[in-house]
Amino acid sequence: MTNNRAKYLFLMPGVIWILAFTLFPLIYSFGLSMTNYRLGRNPKYIGFENYAEILGIGDEKVDKKAVSTASFSAFLFLGSTAATLFFGTFVAWVFNHNLPFLRQMRAIVTMPLFAAPIALGWLGVVIFNEQSGPINNVLEGLGLGRVNWFIEPMPARLAVMFTDVWQWTPFVFIIILASMQAIPDDLYESARLDTKSNWQLFKSITFPMIAPALGTVMLLRMVESLKIIDIPYSLTRGGPGSVTQTYVYYAYETGLVGSFQLGEAAALAYLLVIVAIVISSIYFYRVRERFE
């Protein structure tokens, strides 16, 4: 009996933390999303009007800014996730060859992962500077001319995506490299009897063995890409206009800047939670199907 009580006592801090900082905010914010609450005004219950306004359902007009931010979030969701997986896997494959000088390079390669996103954003301001940035210097050296990274819409979006990929490629690299190094050498030695092509070895042995790790990393990156705010805030301030405003950035601006529309901001946040739940559910359903 005493042991059971001790178990519950050890569990209590975690349970209290989850209730206080996860469950309660979820319930409270859902209630808030059903009101027209603005800072300094009494909230009034309006049902699902905030959701209808964001999605353009019924007589409500489509929130064009919400559509723009959702499109950029989708751009990061697809582009940043794909690029991060590709570069992270490629770098892991290179480092898996155990060349002497690569071991000392690991700390440098993983450095962006441990930097604050705000700091990376400010560093991106220097890197993408139109006049003195190294990216434009390289482009000019190649005869391609300088690019106005923070004035033109597509270059601005690419600058945000590049900085995000730069930050998260080391994360993919660490996970995939660990997965590659767990593959027994015997498999490669047996396969080399049939082929000496590195590409064939990767396709027939390495990729199938690291596929579960890739799937997990892909899910984490997809969910992470939906809540990006630090890099666009520090790099472009959401500009030019609002073309680099992510969905979370828009929710932040709606609720905590300007008109302080906390009810609409809560609705925006809840829609994002629903999207994340759907993505996670699809992934876990596919994983369960695979192992049944």
Buried (B, 14 or more C-beta within 10 A) or exposed (E): EEEEEEEEEEEEEEEEEEEEEEEEEEEEBBBBBBBBBBEEEEBEEBEEBBBBBBBBEEEBEEBEBBEBBBEBBEBBBEBBBEBBBEBBBBBBBBBBEEEEEBEEEBEEBBEBBEEEBBEBBBBBBEBBBBEEBEBBEEBEEEEEEBBEBBEBEEBBBBBBBBBBBBBBBBBBBBBBBEBBEEBEEEBEEEBEEEEEEEEEBBEBBBEEBBEEBBBBBBBBBBBBBBBBBBBBBBBBBBBBEBBBBBBBBBBBBBBEEEEBBBBBBBBBBBBBEEBBEEBBEEBEEEBEEEEE
